Each structure stands twice: as C-alpha cells, then as structure tokens.
Amino acid sequence: MTEGGVSEGVGFAMLAAYGLWLIVVPNALLRVVDTMNGGKVRLPSPGVVRLFGALWLIVVLLMWSASR
C-alpha cells in the first residue's frame, strides 16, 4: 500500500465487501429498494444484481492493484 496504509486497505475491503454482498445476497438489496419505493418500481432480477456485484468487485480489484 502507498501513503494511505491501513485506512486505504480498510476502504478497499469495505468496497469489496459491498460487491460480495451483492453477489451473495442480491435479494437483500432488492428488498431494500422495494421498501424505499413502496413497490412502485420494476426491480431487476437477482441475476442482474449479481452481475453488477461482480463488475463492482472487478473494478475495486483493478483499482486496488493499480494503487499498489
């Protein structure tokens, strides 16, 4: 890690955890969005949420590897 040290590692870990959460438990995000919108919007399928989580994780890992 560069100048950020531990805080940089913690930040990347939190971003990666969000991506993993989307991959492992996509229905949790869908329930939150449904609750916030009162069921008035069409929600994507869990597969789309998993795909977004995988793309998110790839971007985080690319940023982490570029910062080293």
DOGUZA-877968 format. One record per residue: residue in three letters; x, y, z of N, C-alpha, C in turn; residue number from 1. Coordinates in nm, 4 decimals. Layout:
{Ala; {X; Y; Z}; {X; Y; Z}; {X; Y; Z}; NUM}
...
This chain:
{Met; {0.0830; -0.1181; 0.0000}; {0.0000; 0.0000; 0.0000}; {0.0873; 0.1243; 0.0000}; 1}
{Thr; {0.0323; 0.2301; -0.0509}; {0.1079; 0.3542; -0.0599}; {0.0915; 0.4357; 0.0673}; 2}
{Glu; {0.0747; 0.5649; 0.0548}; {0.0693; 0.6535; 0.1703}; {-0.0509; 0.6279; 0.2600}; 3}
{Gly; {-0.1575; 0.5715; 0.2068}; {-0.2791; 0.5508; 0.2846}; {-0.2639; 0.4477; 0.3946}; 4}
{Gly; {-0.1815; 0.3492; 0.3710}; {-0.1579; 0.2473; 0.4722}; {-0.2810; 0.1660; 0.5058}; 5}
{Val; {-0.3090; 0.1598; 0.6341}; {-0.4193; 0.0779; 0.6834}; {-0.5543; 0.1316; 0.6371}; 6}
{Ser; {-0.5716; 0.2638; 0.6382}; {-0.7014; 0.3194; 0.6008}; {-0.7347; 0.2900; 0.4550}; 7}
{Glu; {-0.6331; 0.2876; 0.3693}; {-0.6563; 0.2530; 0.2292}; {-0.7016; 0.1071; 0.2170}; 8}
{Gly; {-0.6394; 0.0194; 0.2919}; {-0.6786; -0.1210; 0.2909}; {-0.8185; -0.1420; 0.3433}; 9}
{Val; {-0.8549; -0.0687; 0.4479}; {-0.9894; -0.0801; 0.5043}; {-1.0927; -0.0293; 0.4042}; 10}
{Gly; {-1.0618; 0.0805; 0.3364}; {-1.1534; 0.1336; 0.2362}; {-1.1771; 0.0360; 0.1225}; 11}
{Phe; {-1.0700; -0.0225; 0.0708}; {-1.0855; -0.1206; -0.0362}; {-1.1603; -0.2448; 0.0132}; 12}
{Ala; {-1.1354; -0.2847; 0.1371}; {-1.2066; -0.4007; 0.1917}; {-1.3567; -0.3727; 0.2025}; 13}
{Met; {-1.3921; -0.2505; 0.2415}; {-1.5345; -0.2164; 0.2518}; {-1.6000; -0.2141; 0.1140}; 14}
{Leu; {-1.5313; -0.1593; 0.0145}; {-1.5868; -0.1581; -0.1209}; {-1.6001; -0.3001; -0.1760}; 15}
{Ala; {-1.5005; -0.3834; -0.1493}; {-1.5066; -0.5219; -0.1952}; {-1.6177; -0.5980; -0.1232}; 16}
{Ala; {-1.6375; -0.5691; 0.0046}; {-1.7440; -0.6355; 0.0801}; {-1.8806; -0.6018; 0.0233}; 17}
{Tyr; {-1.8985; -0.4782; -0.0224}; {-2.0256; -0.4400; -0.0849}; {-2.0501; -0.5217; -0.2118}; 18}
{Gly; {-1.9467; -0.5380; -0.2939}; {-1.9598; -0.6193; -0.4144}; {-1.9904; -0.7644; -0.3820}; 19}
{Leu; {-1.9234; -0.8185; -0.2802}; {-1.9508; -0.9563; -0.2395}; {-2.0921; -0.9706; -0.1853}; 20}
{Trp; {-2.1400; -0.8702; -0.1126}; {-2.2762; -0.8729; -0.0599}; {-2.3771; -0.8785; -0.1746}; 21}
{Leu; {-2.3516; -0.8012; -0.2801}; {-2.4413; -0.8036; -0.3953}; {-2.4412; -0.9397; -0.4639}; 22}
{Ile; {-2.3257; -1.0038; -0.4677}; {-2.3162; -1.1347; -0.5330}; {-2.3839; -1.2427; -0.4490}; 23}
{Val; {-2.3594; -1.2408; -0.3191}; {-2.4069; -1.3487; -0.2318}; {-2.5540; -1.3330; -0.1945}; 24}
{Val; {-2.5982; -1.2109; -0.1653}; {-2.7345; -1.1885; -0.1167}; {-2.8026; -1.0793; -0.2004}; 25}
{Pro; {-2.8298; -1.1046; -0.3276}; {-2.8898; -0.9995; -0.4103}; {-3.0317; -0.9624; -0.3681}; 26}
{Asn; {-3.1045; -1.0563; -0.3098}; {-3.2429; -1.0270; -0.2702}; {-3.2510; -0.9250; -0.1572}; 27}
{Ala; {-3.1454; -0.9138; -0.0770}; {-3.1448; -0.8139; 0.0301}; {-3.1499; -0.6735; -0.0286}; 28}
{Leu; {-3.0710; -0.6487; -0.1324}; {-3.0740; -0.5181; -0.1980}; {-3.2094; -0.4937; -0.2631}; 29}
{Leu; {-3.2638; -0.5957; -0.3253}; {-3.3931; -0.5800; -0.3917}; {-3.5034; -0.5477; -0.2904}; 30}
{Arg; {-3.4976; -0.6092; -0.1724}; {-3.5971; -0.5790; -0.0684}; {-3.5836; -0.4350; -0.0193}; 31}
{Val; {-3.4592; -0.3880; -0.0038}; {-3.4371; -0.2500; 0.0412}; {-3.4926; -0.1520; -0.0618}; 32}
{Val; {-3.4617; -0.1730; -0.1888}; {-3.5108; -0.0839; -0.2943}; {-3.6627; -0.0895; -0.3023}; 33}
{Asp; {-3.7194; -0.2081; -0.2900}; {-3.8648; -0.2229; -0.2949}; {-3.9310; -0.1503; -0.1782}; 34}
{Thr; {-3.8726; -0.1612; -0.0603}; {-3.9279; -0.0943; 0.0575}; {-3.9191; 0.0577; 0.0432}; 35}
{Met; {-3.8073; 0.1068; -0.0073}; {-3.7895; 0.2520; -0.0207}; {-3.8830; 0.3117; -0.1257}; 36}
{Asn; {-3.9167; 0.2353; -0.2283}; {-4.0025; 0.2866; -0.3343}; {-4.1485; 0.2440; -0.3190}; 37}
{Gly; {-4.1805; 0.1753; -0.2144}; {-4.3183; 0.1341; -0.1902}; {-4.3715; 0.0353; -0.2921}; 38}
{Gly; {-4.2847; -0.0411; -0.3564}; {-4.3270; -0.1406; -0.4539}; {-4.3751; -0.0823; -0.5855}; 39}
{Lys; {-4.3389; 0.0432; -0.6151}; {-4.3902; 0.1099; -0.7343}; {-4.2971; 0.0996; -0.8554}; 40}
{Val; {-4.1780; 0.0469; -0.8375}; {-4.0845; 0.0370; -0.9496}; {-4.0611; -0.1094; -0.9855}; 41}
{Arg; {-4.0271; -0.1323; -1.1104}; {-3.9961; -0.2683; -1.1547}; {-3.8517; -0.2997; -1.1173}; 42}
{Leu; {-3.8324; -0.4067; -1.0436}; {-3.6997; -0.4431; -0.9946}; {-3.6301; -0.5378; -1.0923}; 43}
{Pro; {-3.4970; -0.5292; -1.0987}; {-3.4239; -0.6239; -1.1833}; {-3.4228; -0.7622; -1.1189}; 44}
{Ser; {-3.3865; -0.8599; -1.1971}; {-3.3775; -0.9957; -1.1421}; {-3.2516; -1.0074; -1.0555}; 45}
{Pro; {-3.2478; -1.1064; -0.9659}; {-3.1284; -1.1258; -0.8840}; {-3.0026; -1.1510; -0.9678}; 46}
{Gly; {-3.0189; -1.2098; -1.0855}; {-2.9029; -1.2324; -1.1724}; {-2.8389; -1.1030; -1.2181}; 47}
{Val; {-2.9201; -1.0024; -1.2440}; {-2.8673; -0.8714; -1.2843}; {-2.7922; -0.8076; -1.1677}; 48}
{Val; {-2.8450; -0.8217; -1.0475}; {-2.7792; -0.7665; -0.9294}; {-2.6461; -0.8386; -0.9069}; 49}
{Arg; {-2.6437; -0.9701; -0.9256}; {-2.5179; -1.0451; -0.9120}; {-2.4150; -1.0010; -1.0159}; 50}
{Leu; {-2.4602; -0.9772; -1.1378}; {-2.3701; -0.9296; -1.2427}; {-2.3126; -0.7940; -1.2053}; 51}
{Phe; {-2.3962; -0.7035; -1.1566}; {-2.3480; -0.5730; -1.1128}; {-2.2467; -0.5882; -0.9992}; 52}
{Gly; {-2.2739; -0.6792; -0.9051}; {-2.1806; -0.7029; -0.7947}; {-2.0468; -0.7555; -0.8439}; 53}
{Ala; {-2.0504; -0.8441; -0.9434}; {-1.9258; -0.8975; -0.9985}; {-1.8473; -0.7873; -1.0695}; 54}
{Leu; {-1.9161; -0.7037; -1.1454}; {-1.8481; -0.5927; -1.2127}; {-1.7914; -0.4942; -1.1107}; 55}
{Trp; {-1.8673; -0.4678; -1.0057}; {-1.8207; -0.3799; -0.8981}; {-1.6930; -0.4353; -0.8362}; 56}
{Leu; {-1.6921; -0.5651; -0.8086}; {-1.5762; -0.6286; -0.7470}; {-1.4545; -0.6232; -0.8394}; 57}
{Ile; {-1.4753; -0.6437; -0.9682}; {-1.3653; -0.6359; -1.0644}; {-1.3055; -0.4957; -1.0655}; 58}
{Val; {-1.3900; -0.3940; -1.0666}; {-1.3402; -0.2557; -1.0664}; {-1.2619; -0.2262; -0.9389}; 59}
{Val; {-1.3132; -0.2712; -0.8239}; {-1.2436; -0.2486; -0.6974}; {-1.1075; -0.3175; -0.6985}; 60}
{Leu; {-1.1027; -0.4406; -0.7470}; {-0.9753; -0.5120; -0.7510}; {-0.8772; -0.4474; -0.8485}; 61}
{Leu; {-0.9275; -0.3962; -0.9598}; {-0.8401; -0.3245; -1.0530}; {-0.7847; -0.1962; -0.9903}; 62}
{Met; {-0.8698; -0.1243; -0.9183}; {-0.8228; -0.0028; -0.8509}; {-0.7199; -0.0377; -0.7442}; 63}
{Trp; {-0.7446; -0.1466; -0.6711}; {-0.6527; -0.1869; -0.5657}; {-0.5177; -0.2268; -0.6243}; 64}
{Ser; {-0.5187; -0.3016; -0.7333}; {-0.3933; -0.3442; -0.7934}; {-0.3185; -0.2257; -0.8551}; 65}
{Ala; {-0.3909; -0.1256; -0.9046}; {-0.3253; -0.0073; -0.9622}; {-0.2637; 0.0806; -0.8536}; 66}
{Ser; {-0.3185; 0.0746; -0.7337}; {-0.2681; 0.1598; -0.6263}; {-0.1456; 0.1010; -0.5564}; 67}
{Arg; {-0.1141; -0.0219; -0.5843}; {-0.0008; -0.0871; -0.5165}; {0.1266; -0.0581; -0.5854}; 68}
